Amino acid sequence: MAERTARRLTRRSLLAIGAVGSLTALAACAGATTPFVSPGCTATVNGSSDLRDLEQAGNVAIIVGEALRRGLPPRAATIAIVTALQESKLYNLDYGDADSVGLFQQRPSQGWGTEDQIMNPWYSAGKFYEALVKVDGWQTDTINDVAQKVQRSNFPHAYAQHEDVGRIWASALCGFDPAGVTSVDNKNATGNPEVLREFVVRVWGGAIPIAINPDGLSFTVGSATTAWSVALLCMCLGSQAGLVGLRVGDMTWANSTSQRATWAGQNAVDPTVVTATCRTA
């Protein structure tokens, strides 16, 4: 109990001091001679952007990945992201109100699973979707109201404030916005392409053939939408895999530790191959 309490206090301190929200939160740095570029992933859709740190980006990838694995539409992913933003700010918390834990602050005492199960983001996202699809009208009712029917929160109108951000991430990571995510990663982690391979296999099974390259992986895809979904989800997990580059058709991205590197090239031809390059020793 003492150890868990210490972890909770540490997490609360980190959230209070260093949690990254939207890009507007960085505006105060604009006047600095050498602006600090916060590590993390930025999604941009129709001119609107949102920045999440590397931990949040990894969790939002799992939330979207689980929706894709279940064959659910982007709206389901949007509702799940909105809910996790409100409940945990996309952090996998080991504390909460009463016995609530995890991305969605699900409660073991309310039948969501054991604490260990709920602390697994794949499990908790899956349980959320199981409950979501049982809600009458979840595909058409307002996102806030649908989320509330799943969560039964004491703050029934709080989900609405996150709807725009949820749509940005769901649209980009489901592959509908080519080059819709960029990243800054200064952790310099050892290359581990297995992280990306396991993720893609978990989401798409054997539907996407994967070739192992000396410095990464190549994914053969059936559509441009799938290509961009694979690439941008891999980018969100890139810090764990030591990702340093991506190619989608004729477009390329290379990681920078100091600036938000944009995608280069033209999105002129529907891509059939996504290549992920990881750091080598």
Helices and strands as residue ranges (DSSP letters): H 2-18, G 23-29, E 40-45, E 48-52, H 54-69, H 74-88, G 108-110, H 115-118, H 121-132, H 143-151, G 158-162, H 163-173, E 181-184, H 194-204, E 210-213, E 216-220, H 224-236, H 238-241, E 243-248, E 251-254, E 273-278
